[in-house]
Amino acid sequence: MIIPKNHISIVAESDIREICKQLFGNTTINFFVYVRFYDNGSHIVLPSHALWHQHFWKNDYQKNSRLCLRSGIRLWRLEEIFTQASFDAKKLFNIDNKFEIIERGTDYYDLFGFGAVAGDDSINEYYFTNLNDLKQFTYYFRDKAHALIESCKTKKENRLFSGPVKNNSTSCKHNNAHQRVYIFDKVRSFFVNANNEEVSLSRREMACVLLAVKGRSAVEIGARLNISHKTAESYIANAKEKLNCNSKAELFDWAYQLGILDLTHD
């Protein structure tokens, strides 16, 4: 789809950049986009980088973006369907390590996307340990961009359209949606994993996971829990195996979706 140069998603670029000015100035984050995916297939899109936005739609990458919409967080590097889009963003537009916060509304999904300067893999640690700050930024953005969003809501010509949303989350490489947690006596925590199998974490495994997803190293976790760092690593490895998580990023996504990040405070 070719987006005309006078479309609001293009002409609003400078306004979006102004709203993101402090975020961009304090980190290596150099890209932000707000997208509302309505169930009827229409979209509100307000990006900070118009050229990447045009390229994204011209190549129909938005179709892949809709394939695994679900509340929670999404890292492009974990989803194979974003391989070509990630390559283009990095090589052509200096945008890397895309991270997204997705929320479900009544008849839509709101997506807040962030990207950083190409090659800065350390930004992933920033995403994990500063999620609350990023969430606060989404509230700030919606407030500052209220007039633009309302204009897109009320004027159909300000929306983009690519067909009805099919929430086919099974197309994603990683899918932990709709898990449930049951905590008994603070001794063991019982979960239903992505394969609909009940698994349990011990009190120590749970404690190590909650600290790990907040960015704490094994050494720091060991000191906090009065165990060795190797024991902490073992607890985390056991938990990842039980929960079918292959990386710290997937472990963070699992904890975020369950809403249990705040069970342990530093």
Phi, psi and omega in degrees: 000129178267122180268124180296150184295339181265008179289148184300329180293341177265310186288342180274003184307312183295325177294318180293320178296323179295318178297325183271004188307312182291319178301314180293326183285333185264352182219180174271007174296126183233008182213140174215144174215139172250127178229132169249115179265103175284149181297337180278000176099355176272151184230143162260126181227123179228095183260160176269353183227096186295321183295317177296319179302314179297318179297318181301315182281325178301325181264009177060027178293339180298335178295320177292323181299328181279343187298324185234046175291127176198150180297140180134213177239158179218131174249123182302326184294343179269351185246115183298333183292348181259009186303308182291319178297319179298318179299313180297315182299318182288311187281326186260335188230006177059037178241124187223166174050061180291133182228134186227139172253126185237131181232141179269131173253198184294312180223033183199168168243134171262130179238131176242111185253141179233147174216158184233170178306136183305134176093351181270080181291342179294344181295335178297322176296323177297315179304313185294319187269353181234032182300320180299321178294320179293322176297318178299323179295324179297323177292318179299317181297313182298327178290311183289329182261017185305314182297318179295315180297317179297322178298321179288327180291323187266340182244112184299330181292345178270000178260163172248156184225133179218020177102158182302146179284128172247110184283071184265072185292345178290348177285346182281148176294324183236121183219105179243024186294149172065030173285156179238151180235138176229123182245122183244121170056018180057022179256313176226149177245128183252135183228156167254118185275185185296339179265014180063031177254139178276127178231163179224146174249140175288167179303318180291318178300316180297316181297318180293320179297314183296328176281323181296319182286351174264009174093009181281139178282167179299324178296315179294321179294317179300316180295320181294320185260002179061044174228168179286158180293329178292324176294320178299316179299322180294317178298317181294318179298318179298317181295317180298320179295315180297323186267004180060038177254127184263355183206169176296325180297316179293324178295320178296316180301316179300312182294323180294315181298326179281347180071033184248014182297331185267011178291335177238131180246141179277000000 
